[in-house]
Amino acid sequence: MMMNGWIWRNLRKRHVQSEIVRVQLGPGQVNYLQGWVNIDANMFTAKCDIWADLRDPLPFPDNSVDAVYSYHVVEHLPNMWAHFRDVHRVLKLGGVYRVGGPHAESAMKKYLAGDHDWFPSFPDDHDSIGGRFVNFILCRNEHVTMLTESYLQEIAKQAGFPEGVRKMHTRETGFPALFTDCLSIEHESDFENPHTILLEFQKAP
């Protein structure tokens, strides 16, 4: 994975500067996006263009990417602070990071309200609302952090993104020229208390 990332970062450098480059992180098997550069750490269970570990720096030169998209990915990363700094590094001036993941604030509200049916029975089929809450937040310990709006804004600000973040609903974007292709991936059944928090951060032009 390190070698594959090095090849892309160094041998593609002279090409990407003149292209519209849109990058999806962690597409898995079913969310591959045509026309995007899809990056995943598992070349056997995922369909991807670049085989690279997302815990490492992204395999792109500075200021070379127009858009980065991650949907239910960052909650798996052990160091989101370093990840956001690296996304900011690779984005062109005016480039945008659209990031989404499990909405911890919605989950806490629904847990306290006793809304058992709001929580999915994945990855384990728990009967109790407490068990389903643990499913949502920890996902059998595959999630290493909780995502809230203020926390993501803090991380993004520290990474260099200016204030003025856009908080979006699923299938809604402030940058349709960049992200319309990826909206079909996003699913939601409760727009008042969404399961997914979605934010768009733009690098200062």
C-alpha positions in Angstrom: 0.0 0.0 0.0 2.8 2.4 0.8 4.5 1.7 -2.6 1.2 2.1 -4.5 0.6 5.5 -2.7 4.2 6.6 -3.5 3.8 5.8 -7.2 0.5 7.8 -7.5 1.9 10.7 -5.5 5.1 11.1 -7.4 4.5 9.8 -10.9 1.0 11.3 -11.4 2.1 14.7 -10.0 2.6 16.4 -13.3 -0.8 15.2 -14.6 -3.2 16.0 -11.8 -2.5 19.7 -11.7 -4.5 20.3 -14.9 -7.3 17.8 -14.1 -10.5 18.1 -12.1 -9.6 15.5 -9.4 -12.3 14.2 -7.1 -11.4 11.6 -4.5 -13.6 9.2 -2.6 -12.2 7.6 0.6 -13.3 4.1 1.5 -15.8 3.1 -1.2 -15.9 -0.5 -0.2 -17.4 -2.9 -2.8 -20.7 -1.1 -3.6 -20.0 2.6 -3.5 -17.4 2.9 -6.3 -17.9 6.2 -8.1 -17.1 6.4 -11.8 -15.0 9.5 -12.7 -13.6 9.7 -9.1 -10.3 8.4 -7.7 -11.5 5.8 -5.2 -9.1 4.9 -2.4 -9.5 1.9 -0.1 -7.2 -0.1 2.1 -8.5 -3.5 1.1 -8.0 -4.4 -2.6 -9.7 -7.8 -2.1 -13.1 -6.8 -0.5 -13.3 -3.3 -2.1 -13.3 -1.9 -5.6 -10.8 0.9 -5.8 -8.4 2.8 -8.0 -5.7 3.2 -5.4 -4.9 0.7 -2.8 -3.7 2.7 0.2 -4.1 2.9 4.0 -6.1 5.9 5.0 -4.2 6.1 8.2 -1.2 7.2 6.1 -0.9 10.5 4.2 -3.1 10.7 1.1 -1.1 9.8 -2.1 -1.6 13.3 -3.7 0.7 16.3 -4.1 -0.2 19.5 -2.2 -3.0 21.6 -3.7 -3.9 19.0 -6.4 -7.5 17.8 -5.5 -10.8 19.6 -6.1 -13.0 17.5 -3.8 -12.6 14.8 -1.2 -15.6 12.7 -0.1 -15.8 10.3 2.8 -19.0 8.7 4.0 -18.9 6.7 7.2 -15.2 6.4 7.1 -13.5 8.9 9.4 -15.0 7.4 12.6 -12.7 4.4 11.9 -9.5 6.5 11.8 -7.4 6.6 15.0 -6.1 10.2 14.3 -8.8 12.4 12.7 -6.7 15.5 13.4 -3.8 14.3 11.2 -6.4 13.1 8.6 -8.1 16.6 8.3 -4.7 18.3 8.1 -3.8 16.0 5.2 -7.1 16.5 3.4 -6.5 20.3 3.7 -3.0 19.8 2.3 -4.1 18.0 -0.8 -7.1 20.3 -1.6 -6.7 23.1 -4.1 -7.6 26.6 -2.9 -11.4 26.6 -2.9 -11.5 22.8 -2.8 -14.1 21.1 -0.6 -14.2 18.2 1.9 -17.6 16.6 2.3 -17.5 14.3 5.3 -20.2 12.2 6.9 -20.6 9.6 9.6 -22.7 8.3 12.5 -24.5 11.3 14.1 -23.7 10.9 17.8 -26.0 13.8 18.9 -29.0 12.3 17.1 -28.2 8.9 18.7 -28.0 10.4 22.2 -31.4 12.2 21.7 -33.1 9.0 20.5 -31.6 6.9 23.2 -32.8 9.3 25.9 -36.2 9.4 24.2 -36.4 5.6 24.3 -36.8 5.3 20.5 -35.8 1.7 20.0 -36.7 1.6 16.4 -34.5 4.5 15.4 -31.4 2.3 15.9 -30.5 -0.4 13.3 -29.8 -4.0 14.5 -26.3 -4.0 12.9 -23.7 -5.4 13.4 -25.3 -7.4 16.2 -29.0 -8.2 16.6 -29.7 -6.7 20.1 -33.2 -6.5 21.6 -32.3 -3.7 24.1 -32.1 -0.1 23.1 -28.8 0.0 25.0 -27.4 -2.8 22.9 -28.5 -1.0 19.7 -27.0 2.3 20.9 -23.7 0.5 21.4 -24.1 -0.9 17.9 -24.5 2.5 16.4 -21.7 4.3 18.4 -19.1 1.5 18.5 -20.0 -0.9 15.7 -18.3 -3.9 17.4 -15.4 -1.6 18.3 -14.6 -0.7 14.7 -15.5 3.0 15.4 -12.8 4.7 17.4 -14.6 8.1 18.0 -18.0 9.8 18.1 -18.9 12.5 15.6 -20.6 15.7 16.6 -20.8 19.0 14.7 -18.8 21.0 17.2 -16.0 18.3 17.4 -15.7 18.1 13.6 -15.7 21.9 13.3 -12.9 22.1 16.0 -10.8 19.5 14.1 -11.4 21.2 10.8 -10.5 24.7 12.1 -7.3 23.3 13.6 -6.5 21.8 10.2 -6.7 25.1 8.5 -10.3 25.2 7.2 -12.0 28.6 7.8 -15.2 29.0 9.7 -18.4 29.0 7.8 -18.9 25.2 7.5 -22.0 24.0 5.7 -24.1 21.5 7.5 -26.1 19.4 5.0 -28.8 16.8 4.8 -28.1 13.6 2.9 -28.5 14.1 -0.8 -28.1 17.8 -0.4 -24.9 19.8 -1.2 -23.7 23.3 -1.4 -21.4 22.3 -4.3 -23.5 20.4 -6.8 -20.8 20.6 -9.5 -18.5 18.6 -7.3 -20.8 16.2 -5.3 -23.9 15.4 -7.2 -22.5 12.1 -8.3 -22.0 10.9 -4.8 -25.5 11.8 -3.4 -27.0 8.5 -4.5 -24.8 6.7 -2.0 -26.4 8.5 0.9 -29.5 7.1 2.6 -31.6 8.6 5.4 -35.0 7.9 6.9 -35.2 10.5 9.6 -34.4 14.1 8.4 -35.3 15.6 11.8 -32.9 13.4 13.7 -30.6 12.1 11.0 -28.5 9.0 11.4 -25.6 10.7 9.5 -24.0 14.0 10.2 -22.8 15.6 7.0 -20.5 18.7 6.8 -18.8 20.4 3.9 -15.5 22.3 4.6 -14.0 24.6 1.9 -10.4 25.4 1.8 -10.0 29.2 1.7 -9.8 30.4 -2.0 
